[in-house]
Amino acid sequence: MRGFARVTVIGGLLCGLLVLGCKKQEAAPTEPAPAPVEQASNVPPLHEDNIVSIAVRSEDHTTLVAALKAADYVTSVAASGPLTVFAPTNAAFDKLPEGTVENLVKPENVDTLRDILKYHVTTSAVQPDWLKDGQKLWMANGGKTTVHLKDGKLVSINDAKILAQIPAENGMLYIIDTVLLPPDK
């Protein structure tokens, strides 16, 4: 777990460096300019309101960001979209059996990790008012999820409670309290 935490912290720091803006200087600099920071190979330049940027800034989504990096999906989720991502919180990942996340981020399990992550994404910016109770959404892995509304408001996707909705530059982000696991194929 320590290694996973270290990767998460280092990855978060690298992403933080990537999204920092440069201050325009009005006068000649008094100190030498710092050397440019090299960009990590699996992290694209991120728009500040991009789905990935929002997740990177969230203390509640460090596990999701680490999983996206392990699956080499940062670029895909940072793409122009539109996408809808149902983003499990760290607490949602903590509900999984002990050792599940650590096992999924291993290189030999990347296909399973990718399938699970794709089950959290649909290829359009799904707005809450477009949805009907019981509606099925096709996910990027080819599976379906079921939308649940109460009093006309989106309350859950499958068994995952919707905690928040965040519009992003490249789609919609729904924060959920449970990891969505694809049905057996």
N, CA and C of each residue as an Amber inpcrd file, in Angstrom:
protein
   555
   0.8320000  -1.1900000   0.0000000   0.0000000   0.0000000   0.0000000
   0.8710000   1.2460000   0.0000000   2.0470000   1.1560000   0.6720000
   2.9300000   2.3090000   0.7100000   3.3950000   2.6960000  -0.6890000
   3.7160000   1.6840000  -1.5110000   4.1560000   1.9570000  -2.8860000
   3.0460000   2.6140000  -3.6890000   1.8150000   2.1290000  -3.5030000
   0.6730000   2.7130000  -4.2010000   0.4810000   4.1590000  -3.7950000
   0.5910000   4.4380000  -2.4940000   0.4380000   5.8110000  -2.0000000
   1.5410000   6.6960000  -2.5650000   2.7570000   6.1730000  -2.6200000
   3.8810000   6.9450000  -3.1570000   3.6360000   7.2910000  -4.6240000
   3.1700000   6.3150000  -5.4260000   2.8750000   6.5610000  -6.8340000
   1.7760000   7.6070000  -6.9620000   0.7650000   7.5070000  -6.1060000
  -0.3400000   8.4580000  -6.1450000   0.1430000   9.8690000  -5.8220000
   0.9750000  10.0050000  -4.7890000   1.4820000  11.3240000  -4.3940000
   2.3740000  11.8990000  -5.4950000   3.2900000  11.0860000  -6.0100000
   4.1940000  11.5650000  -7.0660000   3.3950000  11.9420000  -8.2990000
   2.4240000  11.0820000  -8.6750000   1.5890000  11.3910000  -9.8370000
   0.8130000  12.6750000  -9.6390000   0.2680000  12.8600000  -8.4410000
  -0.4750000  14.0820000  -8.1450000   0.3990000  15.3170000  -8.2350000
   1.6330000  15.1870000  -7.7260000   2.5570000  16.3200000  -7.8030000
   2.9080000  16.6470000  -9.2530000   3.1570000  15.6160000 -10.0570000
   3.4680000  15.8500000 -11.4670000   2.2980000  16.5300000 -12.1750000
   1.0750000  16.0450000 -11.9110000  -0.0960000  16.6580000 -12.5300000
  -0.2560000  18.1010000 -12.0740000   0.0110000  18.3330000 -10.7840000
  -0.0790000  19.6990000 -10.2620000   0.8840000  20.6340000 -10.9610000
   2.0990000  20.1380000 -11.2150000   3.0820000  20.9500000 -11.9280000
   2.6260000  21.2670000 -13.3410000   1.9420000  20.3050000 -13.9590000
   1.5000000  20.5040000 -15.3320000   0.4150000  21.5630000 -15.4650000
  -0.4150000  21.6900000 -14.4480000  -1.5280000  22.6260000 -14.5720000
  -1.2240000  24.0130000 -14.0160000  -0.0330000  24.1880000 -13.4590000
   0.3300000  25.5130000 -12.9630000   0.5130000  26.4740000 -14.1320000
  -0.0200000  27.6550000 -14.0240000   0.1440000  28.6640000 -15.0630000
   1.4220000  29.4400000 -14.8540000   1.8720000  30.0470000 -15.9220000
   3.0630000  30.8890000 -15.8310000   2.6180000  32.3390000 -15.7000000
   3.2510000  33.0880000 -14.8120000   2.9210000  34.4980000 -14.6040000
   3.6670000  35.3240000 -15.6440000   2.9540000  36.1960000 -16.3380000
   3.5660000  37.0620000 -17.3300000   4.3720000  38.1360000 -16.6160000
   5.6160000  38.3340000 -17.0460000   6.4650000  39.3140000 -16.3810000
   6.4180000  40.6280000 -17.1430000   6.2660000  41.7080000 -16.4210000
   6.1920000  43.0500000 -17.0090000   7.5860000  43.6410000 -17.1900000
   8.4810000  43.3870000 -16.2380000   9.8230000  43.9520000 -16.2920000
  10.8280000  42.8210000 -16.4640000  12.0840000  43.2020000 -16.6810000
  13.1320000  42.1960000 -16.8400000  13.2400000  41.3890000 -15.5500000
  13.4050000  40.0920000 -15.6670000  13.4920000  39.2680000 -14.4570000
  14.7610000  39.5820000 -13.6750000  14.6450000  39.5190000 -12.3500000
  15.8110000  39.7680000 -11.5080000  16.5410000  38.4710000 -11.1830000
  15.8570000  37.3370000 -11.3790000  16.4720000  36.0380000 -11.1400000
  16.4200000  35.2360000 -12.4300000  17.3320000  34.3010000 -12.5880000
  17.2610000  33.4750000 -13.7930000  15.9700000  32.6680000 -13.8180000
  15.4330000  32.4880000 -15.0250000  14.1920000  31.7250000 -15.1700000
  14.4630000  30.2610000 -14.8500000  13.4950000  29.5820000 -14.2140000
  13.6900000  28.1640000 -13.9180000  13.6850000  27.3280000 -15.1970000
  14.3500000  26.2030000 -15.1310000  14.3690000  25.2930000 -16.2760000
  12.9640000  24.7600000 -16.5040000  12.5870000  24.5320000 -17.7770000
  11.2490000  24.0170000 -18.0350000  11.0650000  22.6320000 -17.4100000
   9.8550000  22.3770000 -16.9470000   9.5370000  21.0790000 -16.3440000
   9.1660000  20.1190000 -17.4620000   9.7860000  18.9360000 -17.4600000
   9.4310000  17.9410000 -18.4580000   8.0840000  17.3330000 -18.1110000
   7.2780000  17.1360000 -19.1330000   5.9440000  16.5900000 -18.9390000
   6.0150000  15.0730000 -18.8840000   5.2690000  14.4760000 -17.9620000
   5.1880000  13.0220000 -17.8980000   4.5830000  12.5120000 -19.1930000
   5.0500000  11.3680000 -19.6820000   4.6300000  10.8670000 -20.9830000
   3.1500000  10.4900000 -21.0530000   2.5240000  10.1260000 -19.9380000
   1.1270000   9.7060000 -20.0210000   0.1480000  10.7650000 -19.5320000
   0.6050000  12.0100000 -19.3970000  -0.2820000  13.0810000 -18.9550000
  -0.2460000  14.2130000 -19.9900000  -1.3730000  14.4480000 -20.6790000
  -1.4140000  15.5160000 -21.6820000  -1.5570000  16.8790000 -21.0130000
  -1.3350000  17.9560000 -21.7750000  -1.6620000  19.2660000 -21.2150000
  -3.1580000  19.2750000 -20.8960000  -3.4930000  19.7530000 -19.7270000
  -4.8760000  19.6580000 -19.2800000  -5.5290000  21.0270000 -19.1890000
  -6.7300000  21.1420000 -19.7490000  -7.5540000  22.3330000 -19.5600000
  -7.9680000  22.3470000 -18.0920000  -7.9860000  23.4820000 -17.4490000
  -8.2540000  23.5380000 -16.0030000  -9.6470000  23.0420000 -15.6190000
 -10.6000000  23.0380000 -16.5470000 -11.9440000  22.5510000 -16.2560000
 -12.2410000  21.2160000 -16.9360000 -11.1960000  20.5140000 -17.3150000
 -11.2730000  19.2030000 -17.9360000 -11.6260000  18.1620000 -16.8660000
 -12.2620000  17.0600000 -17.2480000 -12.6360000  16.0140000 -16.2960000
 -11.4250000  15.5410000 -15.4910000 -10.2910000  15.3130000 -16.1570000
  -9.0940000  14.8380000 -15.4520000  -8.5680000  15.9100000 -14.5050000
  -8.5350000  17.1650000 -14.9270000  -8.0560000  18.2510000 -14.0580000
  -8.9060000  18.3680000 -12.8000000 -10.2050000  18.2380000 -12.9650000
 -11.1060000  18.3080000 -11.8080000 -10.7860000  17.1640000 -10.8490000
 -10.6040000  15.9590000 -11.3810000 -10.2860000  14.7990000 -10.5370000
  -8.9250000  14.9600000  -9.8620000  -7.9400000  15.4840000 -10.5860000
  -6.5980000  15.6750000 -10.0270000  -6.6350000  16.6490000  -8.8550000
  -7.4590000  17.6960000  -8.9470000  -7.5540000  18.6820000  -7.8670000
  -8.3490000  18.1760000  -6.6630000  -9.0570000  17.0920000  -6.8220000
  -9.9160000  16.5800000  -5.7560000  -9.1630000  15.6280000  -4.8420000
  -9.1560000  15.9310000  -3.5570000  -8.5450000  15.0350000  -2.5730000
  -9.3280000  13.7330000  -2.4640000 -10.5720000  13.7300000  -2.9110000
 -11.4250000  12.5530000  -2.8180000 -11.3070000  11.6090000  -4.0200000
 -10.4380000  11.9320000  -4.9780000 -10.3300000  11.1070000  -6.1860000
  -8.9000000  10.6730000  -6.5080000  -8.0410000  10.6080000  -5.5110000
  -6.6470000  10.2110000  -5.7610000  -6.5560000   8.7650000  -6.2500000
  -7.4160000   7.8950000  -5.7530000  -7.3900000   6.4980000  -6.1970000
  -7.8400000   6.4000000  -7.6510000  -8.8790000   7.1330000  -8.0220000
  -9.3370000   7.1360000  -9.4110000  -8.2400000   7.6480000 -10.3360000
  -7.5860000   8.7380000  -9.9650000  -6.5120000   9.2960000 -10.7960000
  -5.3830000   8.2750000 -10.9400000  -5.0090000   7.6090000  -9.8550000
  -3.9600000   6.5890000  -9.9160000  -4.3820000   5.4370000 -10.8340000
  -5.6500000   5.0530000 -10.7840000  -6.1460000   3.9770000 -11.6510000
  -6.1190000   4.4130000 -13.1180000  -6.5080000   5.6560000 -13.3970000
  -6.4490000   6.1650000 -14.7710000  -5.0220000   6.1420000 -15.3010000
  -4.0720000   6.5060000 -14.4590000  -2.6660000   6.4830000 -14.8620000
  -2.1950000   5.0520000 -15.0980000  -2.5420000   4.1410000 -14.1900000
  -2.1180000   2.7440000 -14.3200000  -2.6850000   2.1160000 -15.5930000
  -3.8930000   2.5260000 -15.9820000  -4.5330000   1.9990000 -17.1940000
  -4.1010000   2.7590000 -18.4450000  -3.3060000   3.8070000 -18.2720000
  -2.8810000   4.6920000 -19.3600000  -4.0980000   5.3120000 -20.0540000
  -5.0750000   5.7510000 -19.2370000  -6.2990000   6.3490000 -19.7440000
  -6.4050000   7.8460000 -19.4800000  -5.3710000   8.4710000 -18.9530000
  -5.4470000   9.9080000 -18.6720000  -5.7300000  10.6810000 -19.9570000
  -5.0110000  10.3600000 -21.0260000  -5.2030000  11.0660000 -22.2910000
  -6.6120000  10.8520000 -22.8230000  -7.1290000   9.6400000 -22.7310000
  -8.4730000   9.3470000 -23.2370000  -9.5360000  10.1490000 -22.4990000
  -9.4260000  10.2310000 -21.1850000 -10.4280000  10.9510000 -20.3990000
 -10.2210000  12.4580000 -20.5010000  -9.0090000  12.8830000 -20.8480000
  -8.7350000  14.3060000 -21.0280000  -9.0600000  14.7600000 -22.4430000
  -9.4780000  13.8290000 -23.3040000  -9.7700000  14.1400000 -24.7010000
 -10.9040000  15.1630000 -24.7950000 -11.0940000  15.6550000 -25.9950000
 -12.0700000  16.7190000 -26.2030000 -13.4930000  16.2980000 -25.8750000
 -13.7790000  15.0180000 -25.9090000 -15.1060000  14.5480000 -25.5080000
 -16.1250000  14.7090000 -26.6040000 -17.3830000  14.7970000 -26.2610000
 -17.8950000  14.8680000 -24.9020000 -17.9570000  13.4880000 -24.2430000
 -17.7360000  13.4850000 -22.9410000 -17.7730000  12.2770000 -22.1320000
 -18.6060000  12.5360000 -20.8880000 -19.1550000  11.4730000 -20.3510000
 -19.7170000  11.5160000 -19.0150000 -18.9530000  10.4900000 -18.2180000
 -18.4100000  10.9110000 -17.0850000 -17.6600000  10.0120000 -16.2120000
 -18.3740000   9.9460000 -14.8730000 -18.6440000   8.7270000 -14.4390000
 -19.1680000   8.4740000 -13.1050000 -17.9390000   8.1570000 -12.2510000
 -17.5300000   9.1290000 -11.4370000 -16.2430000   9.0980000 -10.7400000
 -16.3850000   8.6270000  -9.2960000 -15.9280000   7.3980000  -9.0080000
 -15.9910000   6.9150000  -7.6250000 -15.0080000   7.6830000  -6.7360000
 -15.4220000   7.9440000  -5.5240000 -14.5430000   8.5920000  -4.5510000
 -13.5540000   7.5750000  -3.9870000 -12.5670000   8.0650000  -3.2480000
 -11.6400000   7.1580000  -2.5580000 -12.4090000   6.2220000  -1.6270000
 -13.4250000   6.7550000  -0.9480000 -14.2370000   5.9310000  -0.0440000
 -14.9560000   4.8250000  -0.8080000 -15.3470000   5.0930000  -2.0460000
 -15.9830000   4.0580000  -2.8690000 -15.0000000   2.9210000  -3.1450000
 -13.7620000   3.2800000  -3.4740000 -12.7370000   2.2510000  -3.7020000
 -12.4410000   1.4930000  -2.4120000 -12.5130000   2.1900000  -1.2810000
 -12.2640000   1.5370000   0.0140000 -13.3080000   0.4700000   0.3380000
 -14.4910000   0.5460000  -0.2670000 -15.5330000  -0.4570000  -0.0370000
 -15.2000000  -1.8020000  -0.6920000 -14.2930000  -1.7780000  -1.6820000
 -13.9250000  -3.0190000  -2.3610000 -13.1500000  -3.9150000  -1.3900000
 -13.1630000  -5.2260000  -1.6320000 -12.4000000  -6.1140000  -0.7490000
 -10.9330000  -5.6860000  -0.6610000 -10.3480000  -5.8650000   0.5150000
  -8.9650000  -5.4660000   0.7580000  -8.0340000  -6.0670000  -0.3060000
  -7.1530000  -5.2330000  -0.8330000  -6.1690000  -5.6600000  -1.8230000
  -6.6480000  -5.5720000  -3.2620000  -7.9380000  -5.2840000  -3.4840000
  -8.4870000  -5.2470000  -4.8440000  -7.8180000  -4.1650000  -5.6890000
  -7.7500000  -2.9470000  -5.1690000  -7.1790000  -1.8370000  -5.9370000
  -5.7030000  -2.1020000  -6.2180000  -4.9640000  -2.5200000  -5.2040000
  -3.5340000  -2.7960000  -5.3840000  -3.3200000  -3.8780000  -6.4450000
  -4.2070000  -4.8540000  -6.4910000  -4.1080000  -5.9160000  -7.4820000
  -4.4550000  -5.4020000  -8.8820000  -5.4830000  -4.5620000  -8.9850000
  -5.9220000  -4.0630000 -10.2840000  -4.8920000  -3.1640000 -10.9640000
  -4.1000000  -2.4280000 -10.1990000  -3.1410000  -1.4980000 -10.8170000
  -1.8400000  -2.1830000 -11.2360000  -1.7310000  -3.4790000 -11.0000000
  -0.5570000  -4.2250000 -11.4610000  -0.6190000  -4.3490000 -12.9810000
   0.5440000  -4.2470000 -13.6600000   0.5590000  -4.3230000 -15.1300000
  -0.1430000  -5.5610000 -15.6970000  -0.0400000  -6.6910000 -15.0270000
  -0.6680000  -7.9120000 -15.5520000  -2.1990000  -7.8790000 -15.4730000
  -2.7680000  -6.9080000 -14.7660000  -4.2220000  -6.8130000 -14.6360000
  -4.8010000  -5.5990000 -15.3500000  -4.0220000  -4.9960000 -16.2300000
  -4.4380000  -3.7570000 -16.8830000  -5.7220000  -3.9320000 -17.6930000
  -5.9310000  -5.0960000 -18.3100000  -7.1540000  -5.2830000 -19.1020000
  -8.4060000  -5.2610000 -18.2210000  -8.3290000  -5.8950000 -17.0560000
  -9.4590000  -5.8750000 -16.1200000  -9.6940000  -4.4640000 -15.6040000
  -8.6180000  -3.7650000 -15.2400000  -8.7260000  -2.3790000 -14.7730000
  -9.3670000  -1.5010000 -15.8420000  -8.9240000  -1.6430000 -17.0780000
  -9.4930000  -0.8420000 -18.1690000 -10.9760000  -1.1230000 -18.3610000
 -11.3750000  -2.3920000 -18.2660000 -12.7830000  -2.7400000 -18.4200000
 -13.6170000  -2.0730000 -17.3200000 -13.1250000  -2.1120000 -16.0960000
 -13.8480000  -1.4750000 -14.9840000 -13.9290000   0.0360000 -15.1910000
 -12.8180000   0.6630000 -15.5690000 -12.8290000   2.1150000 -15.7830000
 -13.7640000   2.4980000 -16.9280000 -13.7680000   1.7250000 -18.0090000
 -14.6470000   2.0330000 -19.1400000 -16.1200000   1.8630000 -18.7710000
 -16.4000000   1.0660000 -17.7540000 -17.7790000   0.8980000 -17.2910000
 -18.2610000   2.1290000 -16.5130000 -17.3870000   3.0890000 -16.3110000
 -17.7270000   4.3460000 -15.6330000 -17.8640000   5.5110000 -16.6190000
 -17.7930000   5.2280000 -17.9190000 -17.7590000   6.2950000 -18.9270000
 -18.7710000   6.0190000 -20.0330000 -19.4620000   7.0700000 -20.4340000
 -20.3020000   7.0010000 -21.6230000 -19.9130000   8.1640000 -22.5380000
 -20.0770000   7.9540000 -23.8280000 -19.5380000   8.8970000 -24.8050000
 -20.5270000   9.9810000 -25.2200000 -20.9680000  10.7410000 -24.2600000
 -21.7340000  11.9590000 -24.4930000 -21.7950000  12.6910000 -23.1570000
 -22.0890000  13.9660000 -23.1940000 -22.1970000  14.7450000 -21.9540000
 -23.6310000  14.6480000 -21.4580000 -23.9290000  13.5830000 -20.7330000
 -25.2930000  13.2980000 -20.2880000 -25.7230000  14.3230000 -19.2410000
 -26.7540000  15.0710000 -19.5820000 -27.3190000  16.0660000 -18.6760000
 -28.4090000  15.3990000 -17.8370000 -28.5330000  15.7720000 -16.5710000
 -29.5260000  15.1270000 -15.7010000 -30.9510000  15.1850000 -16.2390000
 -31.3160000  16.2850000 -16.9030000 -32.6930000  16.4190000 -17.3820000
 -32.9720000  15.5730000 -18.6310000 -31.9640000  14.9030000 -19.1710000
 -32.1650000  14.0080000 -20.3110000 -32.6110000  12.6250000 -19.8570000
 -32.4700000  12.3390000 -18.5780000 -32.6210000  10.9780000 -18.0740000
 -34.0240000  10.6810000 -17.5670000 -34.3910000   9.4050000 -17.6850000
 -35.6740000   8.9200000 -17.1730000 -35.3970000   7.7670000 -16.2240000
 -36.2620000   7.5890000 -15.2460000 -36.0970000   6.5050000 -14.2890000
 -36.1200000   5.1600000 -15.0200000 -35.1400000   4.3150000 -14.7150000
 -35.0440000   2.9990000 -15.3390000 -34.3260000   2.9860000 -16.6740000
 -33.9480000   4.1540000 -17.1680000 -33.2580000   4.2390000 -18.4550000
 -31.9250000   3.5030000 -18.3960000 -31.5640000   2.8700000 -19.4990000
 -30.2810000   2.1710000 -19.6140000 -29.2970000   3.0740000 -20.3520000
 -28.0780000   3.1310000 -19.8360000 -26.9970000   3.8590000 -20.5150000
 -25.9620000   2.8480000 -20.9870000 -25.5680000   2.9590000 -22.2370000
 -24.4780000   2.1380000 -22.7600000 -23.1680000   2.7540000 -22.3260000
 -22.3080000   1.9450000 -21.7550000 -21.0300000   2.4280000 -21.2630000
 -19.9320000   2.0930000 -22.2800000 -18.7670000   2.7070000 -22.1140000
 -17.6750000   2.5620000 -23.0730000 -17.1460000   1.1310000 -23.1870000
 -17.3980000   0.2880000 -22.1910000 -16.9370000  -1.1030000 -22.2740000
 -17.9730000  -2.0110000 -22.9460000 -19.1060000  -1.4460000 -23.3920000
 -20.1570000  -2.2300000 -24.0370000 -21.2310000  -2.6970000 -23.0830000
 -21.0470000  -2.4730000 -21.7830000 -22.0510000  -2.8570000 -20.7970000
 -23.1020000  -1.7720000 -20.6400000 -24.1510000  -2.1020000 -19.9060000
 -25.2290000  -1.1470000 -19.6430000 -25.3190000  -0.8750000 -18.1510000
 -25.7120000   0.3480000 -17.8250000 -26.0260000   0.7310000 -16.4520000
 -27.4860000   1.1780000 -16.4310000 -28.0410000   1.2480000 -15.2350000
 -29.4330000   1.6670000 -15.0820000 -29.4890000   2.9380000 -14.2450000
 -30.2280000   3.9160000 -14.7640000 -30.4080000   5.2100000 -14.1160000
 -31.6090000   5.1340000 -13.1770000 -31.4670000   5.7280000 -12.0020000
 -32.5750000   5.7780000 -11.0410000 -32.8260000   7.2330000 -10.6510000
 -34.0790000   7.6680000 -10.8180000 -34.4800000   9.0180000 -10.4520000
 -35.5210000   8.9420000  -9.3380000 -35.5450000   9.9750000  -8.5190000
 -36.5750000  10.1130000  -7.4980000 -37.0510000  11.5580000  -7.5630000
 -38.3530000  11.7420000  -7.6850000 -38.9410000  13.0820000  -7.8170000
 -38.2860000  13.8520000  -8.9650000 -37.9750000  13.1400000 -10.0480000
 -37.3950000  13.7650000 -11.2290000 -35.9160000  14.0880000 -11.1210000
 -35.2730000  13.7280000 -10.0240000 -33.8500000  14.0360000  -9.8340000
 -33.0270000  12.7520000  -9.8800000 -31.8780000  12.8310000 -10.5230000
 -30.9620000  11.6950000 -10.6240000 -30.4350000  11.3650000  -9.2360000
 -30.6550000  10.1380000  -8.7890000 -30.1920000   9.7450000  -7.4600000
 -29.1280000   8.6510000  -7.4980000 -29.1610000   7.8070000  -8.5470000
 -28.1540000   6.7550000  -8.6010000 -27.9990000   6.2010000 -10.0030000
 -26.8660000   5.5450000 -10.1890000 -26.5700000   4.7750000 -11.3960000
 -26.2460000   3.3800000 -10.8860000 -26.9920000   2.3780000 -11.3380000
 -26.9430000   1.0430000 -10.7280000 -27.1720000   1.2220000  -9.2250000
 -26.2500000   0.7440000  -8.4050000 -26.4000000   0.8920000  -6.9490000
 -25.5430000   2.0220000  -6.3800000 -24.9310000   2.8110000  -7.2450000
 -24.0480000   3.8930000  -6.7960000 -24.8320000   5.1990000  -6.6680000
 -24.8130000   5.7590000  -5.4800000 -25.5050000   7.0240000  -5.2090000
 -24.7430000   8.1720000  -5.8670000 -25.4860000   9.0830000  -6.5030000
 -24.8930000  10.2880000  -7.1000000 -24.7230000  11.3060000  -5.9770000
 -23.4780000  11.6940000  -5.7140000 -23.1820000  12.6440000  -4.6450000
 -23.1220000  14.0810000  -5.1480000 -22.7060000  14.2490000  -6.4110000
 -22.5720000  15.5930000  -6.9870000 -22.5100000  15.4800000  -8.5050000
 -22.8150000  16.5840000  -9.1640000 -22.7120000  16.6780000 -10.6200000
 -21.8520000  17.8950000 -10.9250000 -20.8760000  17.7200000 -11.7930000
 -19.9670000  18.8160000 -12.1160000 -19.8330000  18.9200000 -13.6320000
 -20.2750000  20.0400000 -14.2170000 -20.0300000  20.2240000 -15.6490000
 -18.5370000  20.4470000 -15.8740000 -18.0150000  19.8530000 -16.9180000
 -16.5960000  19.9850000 -17.2530000 -16.4620000  20.5030000 -18.6790000
 -15.2880000  20.9630000 -19.0110000 -15.0120000  21.4970000 -20.3360000
 -15.2380000  20.4330000 -21.4070000 -15.0170000  19.1730000 -21.0740000
 -15.1610000  18.0990000 -22.0610000 -16.2750000  17.1150000 -21.7200000
 -17.2540000  17.5550000 -20.9190000 -18.3770000  16.6770000 -20.6330000
 -18.9690000  16.9040000 -19.2570000 -19.4140000  15.8040000 -18.6480000
 -20.0370000  15.8570000 -17.3190000 -19.3400000  14.8720000 -16.3920000
 -19.2450000  15.2610000 -15.1470000 -18.6400000  14.4240000 -14.1180000
 -19.6840000  14.2330000 -13.0270000 -19.9980000  12.9790000 -12.7350000
 -20.9150000  12.6440000 -11.6520000 -20.1040000  11.9300000 -10.5880000
 -20.1070000  12.4500000  -9.3840000 -19.3720000  11.8500000  -8.2760000
 -20.2680000  10.7740000  -7.6660000 -19.7170000   9.5520000  -7.5270000
 -20.5110000   8.4350000  -7.0090000 -19.8320000   7.8050000  -5.7970000
 -20.6650000   7.1310000  -4.9690000 -20.1780000   6.5780000  -3.7050000
 -19.8020000   5.0910000  -3.7810000 -19.9010000   4.4810000  -4.9530000
 -19.6330000   3.0590000  -5.1240000 -18.9610000   2.8350000  -6.4720000
 -17.9870000   1.9440000  -6.5120000 -17.3540000   1.5860000  -7.7780000
 -18.3340000   0.7320000  -8.5670000 -18.5410000   1.0930000  -9.8380000
 -19.4180000   0.3050000 -10.7080000 -18.6260000  -0.8930000 -11.2400000
 -19.1160000  -2.0790000 -10.9930000 -18.4410000  -3.2730000 -11.4920000
 -19.2410000  -3.8400000 -12.6590000 -18.5800000  -4.0410000 -13.8120000
 -19.2890000  -4.5390000 -14.9770000 -19.8670000  -5.9310000 -14.7200000
 -21.0340000  -6.2130000 -15.2970000 -21.5800000  -7.5520000 -15.1600000
 -20.7000000  -8.5500000 -15.9100000 -20.7260000  -9.7870000 -15.4760000
 -19.9540000 -10.8180000 -16.1660000 -20.4290000 -10.9230000 -17.6100000
 -19.4760000 -11.1290000 -18.4950000 -19.8150000 -11.2040000 -19.9290000
 -20.0220000 -12.6260000 -20.3500000
